């Protein structure tokens, strides 16, 4: 059996299962999520949490599905080439192309956050008085990992343009690699900017239970964005390490295998444990009356 056919078969089974799980969540999902995020459910905040979890699950799943399927459709429409997650029937393959799933998941996570309607009730608003910083919602080590991965990927791309390669190897050239390095740094900066935007979105809530639920939702959204974004950066670093490993420098043939494998494993870890784990906000919620809206 060919690899593209095998991958297509796996997707044909996995995609319907994931979509069914997203559209028909388990009955105790809300309660389990609340326990994991340290939120006490009340009649006031249950609807907010339920709506968010339903929409987030559906949008993130459909985003991941689009990331898995659309590249194959586009490649076939553009060039007539049949490929599935980078594995082509013509024998050419890009094993790290499954990173498009991370891209789709990231877009879905952002759509879920944008689509969330935070409640505003009564003639007077209340707002959180707690100073909201990114590290209250996302561990500092994850922020450092994002920055380090972006910088490492950019430096590695420049290195690819400087080291020698065999005449038979294709190299896009230093100017294009420098442009790609700049785009990598821009992606890393943009990823952190998005996370800070989620943190600082207005919090027009009406009670402490709603503040607590809203903070937990922000934690969940930011981790989903960070998990997918960091996974992409680490996957890029894995590809860069493989690119250096393929150079004409003998020392790189063995030394780059370890970093490539480590970054690949860490990318999957980041997506699963950073992006989908239960986390709690690191500051107490507080509310106070402000001027009427």
C-alpha positions in Angstrom: 0.0 0.0 0.0 1.4 3.4 -0.9 1.9 6.0 1.8 -0.5 8.6 0.3 -3.3 6.0 0.3 -2.5 4.9 3.8 -2.6 8.6 5.0 -5.8 9.2 3.2 -7.3 6.1 4.8 -6.3 7.3 8.3 -7.8 10.8 7.6 -11.0 9.2 6.2 -11.5 7.5 9.6 -10.1 10.2 11.9 -11.9 13.2 10.4 -15.5 11.9 10.9 -14.7 10.8 14.4 -13.3 14.2 15.3 -16.2 16.1 13.8 -18.7 13.8 15.6 -16.9 14.5 18.8 -17.0 18.2 18.2 -20.6 18.4 17.3 -21.8 15.9 20.0 -19.7 16.6 23.1 -19.8 14.5 26.2 -22.5 15.4 28.6 -20.2 16.2 31.5 -17.8 18.3 29.3 -18.8 21.6 30.9 -18.4 20.2 34.5 -15.0 18.6 33.7 -13.7 21.8 32.0 -14.8 23.9 34.9 -13.1 21.7 37.4 -9.9 21.7 35.3 -9.9 25.5 35.2 -10.9 26.1 38.8 -14.3 27.7 37.9 -17.4 27.3 40.1 -20.4 26.9 37.8 -23.4 29.0 38.6 -26.7 29.7 36.8 -25.1 33.0 35.8 -22.0 31.8 34.1 -23.0 28.3 32.9 -24.5 29.5 29.6 -21.3 31.5 28.8 -19.1 28.5 29.4 -21.4 26.1 27.5 -21.6 28.3 24.5 -17.9 28.9 24.4 -17.0 25.2 24.7 -19.4 24.2 22.0 -18.3 26.9 19.5 -14.6 26.5 20.3 -14.7 22.7 19.8 -16.5 23.0 16.5 -14.4 25.8 15.1 -11.1 24.4 16.1 -12.0 21.0 14.8 -13.2 22.3 11.4 -10.0 24.5 11.3 -7.9 21.4 11.7 -9.9 19.5 9.1 -9.4 22.4 6.7 -5.7 22.4 7.3 -5.6 18.6 6.6 -7.7 18.7 3.4 -7.4 22.1 1.7 -3.7 21.8 0.8 -4.5 18.5 -1.1 -7.4 20.2 -2.9 -5.4 23.3 -3.8 -2.4 21.2 -5.1 -4.6 19.1 -7.3 -6.5 22.1 -8.7 -3.3 24.1 -9.3 -1.0 21.4 -10.7 -3.0 18.2 -11.0 -0.6 16.7 -8.4 -2.2 14.2 -6.0 -0.8 14.5 -2.5 -2.1 13.9 1.0 -0.4 15.8 3.9 2.7 16.2 1.8 3.0 12.6 0.6 2.5 12.6 -3.2 1.6 9.7 -5.5 4.5 10.8 -7.7 7.0 9.7 -5.0 7.9 13.2 -3.8 7.1 13.9 -0.2 7.2 16.6 2.5 6.8 14.7 5.8 6.4 17.9 7.8 3.6 19.2 5.7 1.1 18.1 8.4 1.8 21.4 10.0 -1.0 22.8 8.0 -3.3 21.1 10.6 -1.8 23.4 13.2 -2.4 26.4 11.0 -6.1 25.5 10.6 -6.4 24.8 14.3 -4.9 28.2 15.1 -7.4 30.0 12.8 -10.3 28.0 14.4 -9.1 29.0 17.9 -9.0 32.7 16.9 -12.5 32.5 15.3 -13.8 30.9 18.5 -12.4 33.8 20.6 -13.7 36.5 18.2 -17.2 34.9 18.0 -17.6 34.8 21.8 -20.3 37.2 22.9 -19.4 38.4 26.4 -22.5 39.3 28.4 -23.3 42.9 29.3 -26.4 43.2 31.5 -28.1 46.1 33.3 -27.6 49.8 33.0 -24.3 49.9 34.9 -21.3 47.8 33.9 -18.8 46.1 36.1 -15.2 45.4 35.0 -12.3 43.5 36.4 -9.9 45.5 38.4 -7.1 42.9 38.3 -4.2 43.9 36.1 -4.2 41.4 33.2 -0.8 40.4 31.9 0.1 37.7 29.4 2.1 35.7 32.0 -1.1 35.6 34.2 -2.6 33.4 31.5 0.3 31.8 29.8 3.5 30.4 31.6 6.5 32.5 31.1 8.4 29.5 29.8 6.0 29.1 26.9 6.5 32.8 25.9 10.2 32.2 26.0 9.9 29.0 24.0 7.9 30.9 21.3 10.5 33.7 21.1 13.4 31.2 21.1 11.9 29.0 18.4 11.2 32.0 16.1 14.8 33.3 16.6 16.3 29.8 16.1 14.3 29.1 13.0 15.3 32.5 11.5 19.0 32.0 12.3 18.8 28.4 10.9 17.4 29.7 7.6 20.2 32.2 7.2 22.6 29.4 7.9 21.1 27.3 5.2 21.9 30.1 2.8 25.5 30.2 3.9 26.6 26.6 4.1 27.6 24.7 0.9 25.3 22.1 -0.8 25.9 19.5 -3.5 25.2 20.8 -7.1 22.2 18.4 -7.3 20.6 20.0 -4.3 18.1 22.8 -4.8 18.6 25.9 -2.6 16.3 28.9 -2.8 19.2 31.3 -2.3 20.2 33.6 0.5 17.8 36.5 -0.4 14.8 34.3 -0.3 15.9 32.6 2.9 16.5 36.0 4.5 12.9 36.9 3.5 11.7 33.6 5.0 13.7 34.3 8.2 12.1 37.7 8.5 8.7 36.2 8.0 9.4 33.7 10.8 10.3 36.4 13.2 7.2 38.3 12.2 5.1 35.2 12.8 6.6 34.8 16.3 6.0 38.5 17.1 2.5 38.3 15.7 1.7 35.2 17.7 2.6 36.9 20.9 0.7 40.1 19.9 -2.4 38.0 19.3 -2.1 36.4 22.7 -1.7 39.8 24.3 -4.8 41.0 22.4 -6.8 38.2 23.8 -5.6 39.1 27.3 -6.6 42.7 26.9 -9.9 42.3 25.3 -12.6 44.3 27.2 -14.2 42.3 30.0 -17.7 43.8 30.4 -19.0 41.4 32.9 -21.5 41.8 35.7 -20.4 39.6 38.6 -17.5 37.6 40.1 -18.7 34.3 38.7 -18.8 35.7 35.2 -15.3 37.3 35.7 -14.0 33.9 36.8 -15.6 32.1 33.8 -14.3 34.8 31.4 -10.8 34.6 32.8 -10.8 30.8 32.4 -12.1 31.2 28.8 -9.2 33.6 28.1 -6.7 31.1 29.5 -8.2 28.4 27.2 -8.1 30.6 24.1 -4.6 31.8 24.7 -3.3 28.3 25.3 -5.0 27.0 22.1 -3.3 29.8 20.2 0.0 29.3 21.9 -0.1 25.5 21.5 -0.7 25.7 17.7 1.7 28.6 17.1 4.5 27.1 19.1 4.0 23.7 17.4 4.3 25.4 14.0 7.5 27.2 15.1 9.0 24.0 16.4 8.0 22.1 13.3 9.7 24.8 11.3 12.9 24.4 13.4 12.8 20.7 12.7 12.6 21.3 8.9 15.5 23.8 9.2 17.6 21.3 11.1 16.9 18.7 8.3 17.9 21.3 5.7 21.2 21.8 7.5 21.7 18.1 7.9 21.4 17.7 4.1 24.3 20.2 3.4 27.8 19.4 2.3 29.2 20.0 5.8 30.1 16.6 7.2 29.7 17.8 10.8 26.1 18.7 10.3 25.2 15.3 8.9 25.1 13.8 12.4 24.7 16.8 14.7 21.4 18.0 13.1 19.5 14.7 13.4 19.0 15.1 17.1 17.6 18.7 17.0 15.4 17.8 14.1 13.9 14.8 15.9 13.6 16.7 19.2 11.8 19.7 17.6 9.4 17.3 15.9 8.5 15.6 19.1 8.3 18.9 21.0 5.9 20.3 18.3 3.5 17.5 19.0 3.9 18.0 22.8 3.2 21.7 22.5 0.1 21.2 20.5 -1.3 18.6 22.8 -0.2 19.8 26.3 0.2 23.5 25.8 -2.8 23.9 23.5 -5.3 21.5 25.0 -4.4 21.2 28.7 -6.3 22.6 31.6 -4.9 25.8 33.1 -5.9 28.3 35.6 -5.5 32.1 35.6 -2.8 33.4 38.0 -4.6 36.3 39.6 -7.8 36.6 41.6 -10.9 38.0 39.8 -12.3 41.3 41.1 -15.1 43.6 40.0 -16.1 47.1 40.6 -18.8 49.4 39.3 -17.8 51.9 36.5 -19.7 54.6 34.8 -22.9 53.5 33.0 -22.4 52.5 29.4 
